[in-house]
Amino acid sequence: MDISSTVRLNDSNRMPWLGLGTWRSPPGKATEQAVLWALEAGYRHIDTAAIYGNEQSVGAAVQKRGIPREEIFITTKLWNADHSNPGKALRQSLSKLGMSYVDLYLIHFPVRQRLSSWQVLEQLQKDGLCRSIGVSNFTIRHMKELLPSARVIPAVNQVEFNPYLYQRELHEFCTKNKVWLEAYSPLAQGEKLKDPKLVSLAAKYSRSPSQLLIRWCLQKEVVVIPKSVHREFIFQNADVFSFSITKEDMVLLDSFDENLRLCWDPTVAP
Ligand SMILES: NC(=O)c1ccc[n+]([C@@H]2O[C@H](COP(=O)([O-])OP(=O)(O)OC[C@H]3O[C@@H](n4cnc5c(N)ncnc54)[C@H](OP(=O)(O)O)[C@@H]3O)[C@@H](O)[C@H]2O)c1
């Protein structure tokens, strides 16, 4: 496995294992530069969202670098306030990105209108505006509600996932139903990078704590999208394919779970 390696989604489309996250990457130069560094480091997968306000900068960087459209995987998301017209929302995102399709369009959060919006996403996929469709922040309860009525099984569920929030049951449920799990906040937003037990385990591998957290996701067979706006971190986070964590140390990392939710809590969603 290397940085160009991909997973095969349930709709046969391919998605790179590693992507660059862009939440809180300020629109304009900062995001554009972060994406350019990521492309230089070999990333071919960028995660954005309408609500991040930086789709334009992501699109500008991709164009600047001159990467053929089919060689890059772009995800964006339907924001909660836009469920009255998901088609309009996706077209606006595409216009900002300067692209005719995205590779993955996600329902950002399981708001009330999620089932009717899913039907619209199914149509948008048919219309060719998004190659794959998926969900984000869906719990097992939300998945169980969606799956029986869906004509298209979500290709992906993007959720908060790292050793400190190891959603083992959700992971197993998604895998069983052929929905690929994708880890957001894989670095616990930087909050745990000084945790002594993580630091000492990383030292054992002569790796950084971030690299260990990203590698843990990959070995769980979870797609992973660490965010950074710093060149050094972007390159470091990509250098995770030439070592592996032993079975014993994977179990040790699993034991770090403390149900630490740093982002929003979808278990309280309707
Ligand atoms: N679907 C959703 O609801 C949802 C929610 C949250 C996130 N996401 C997606 O997932 C992506 C990743 O999650 P996240 O942004 O919440 O957090 P994250 O990737 O877990 O952590 C990002 C933080 O870690 C720092 N960092 C990155 N690499 C580092 C390294 N090698 N050493 C030290 N610090 C490092 C970053 O700093 P700098 O940026 O200052 O370099 C930033 O402060 C988001 O950007 C977004 O694309 C989706």
The ligand as an ORCA input file, in Angstrom:
! r2SCAN-3c Opt
* xyz 0 1
  N     -18.151     15.237      8.372
  C     -17.947     15.954      9.449
  O     -18.876     16.292     10.207
  C     -16.544     16.352      9.790
  C     -16.265     16.880     11.069
  C     -14.946     17.207     11.371
  C     -13.961     17.038     10.414
  N     -14.248     16.565      9.162
  C     -13.208     16.388      8.128
  O     -12.124     15.656      8.673
  C     -10.927     16.435      8.581
  C      -9.957     16.115      9.700
  O     -10.529     16.344     10.974
  P     -10.216     17.631     11.877
  O      -9.838     18.791     11.015
  O     -11.386     17.797     12.770
  O      -9.026     17.232     12.806
  P      -7.673     16.346     12.739
  O      -7.301     16.047     11.343
  O      -7.888     15.239     13.691
  O      -6.627     17.354     13.399
  C      -6.268     18.568     12.813
  C      -5.370     19.314     13.780
  O      -4.141     18.600     13.981
  C      -3.048     19.433     13.628
  N      -2.048     18.556     12.955
  C      -2.155     17.978     11.760
  N      -1.093     17.205     11.493
  C      -0.265     17.330     12.537
  C       1.001     16.786     12.833
  N       1.617     15.945     11.991
  N       1.592     17.139     14.022
  C       0.981     17.989     14.877
  N      -0.237     18.529     14.653
  C      -0.853     18.201     13.486
  C      -3.587     20.489     12.712
  O      -2.798     21.637     12.768
  P      -2.605     22.712     11.571
  O      -3.853     22.712     10.739
  O      -2.372     23.982     12.299
  O      -1.435     22.301     10.765
  C      -4.984     20.692     13.270
  O      -4.936     21.562     14.382
  C     -11.473     17.868      8.586
  O     -10.522     18.802      8.214
  C     -12.631     17.733      7.659
  O     -12.214     17.673      6.316
  C     -15.532     16.207      8.866
*
